[in-house]
């Protein structure tokens, strides 16, 4: 099995690190700690990591070339970012 680094691998790693960080240090929004929500936010980040990991597997099956895979995944990340900013 070939190890292929993709943008969604970085996103999955970010979500896992964010979840662990929130579990260790707690969630803080605008300097105010959210003790009761830290576990929930950590689980949400782990759910995001699982979804992104699954999407990475799907994209790997559809696009065999690494260059096309990078382009598709970067476009997907850009699309999700634009939609997030529009909804926000």
NUNU-954430 format. One record per residue (C-alpha): residue in one letter; x, y, z. Coordinates in steps of 0.5 Angstrom, whole numbers, plus 500, padded with zeros to 3 digits. Layout:
REM NUNU-954430
AXYZ
...
END
This chain:
REM NUNU-954430
X500500500
X503507498
X503512503
X500518500
X499525503
X493529501
X490536504
X484532507
X490528511
X492535514
X485537516
X484530519
X490531523
X488538525
X481536527
X484530532
X489535535
X484540536
X479535540
X485533544
X487540545
X480542547
X479536552
X486537555
X485545556
X478546555
X474550550
X475558551
X471563547
X472570547
X477569554
X471565557
X472558559
X466553557
X467548562
X460544561
X461544553
X468542552
X467535552
X461536547
X466540543
X471535543
X467530540
X464534535
X471535532
X472528533
X466527528
X469532523
X475528523
X472521522
X467525516
X474528513
X477521513
X472518510
X471523504
X479522503
X478515502
X472516497
X476521493
X482516493
X478511490
X475516485
X482519483
X488515482
X493520480
X496524486
X496531482
X488530481
X487528488
X490534491
X487539486
X480536488
X481536495
X484543495
X477545491
X473541496
X476545502
X476552499
X468550497
X467548504
X470554507
X466559502
X460556504
X462556512
X463564511
X457565507
X453562512
X457565518
END
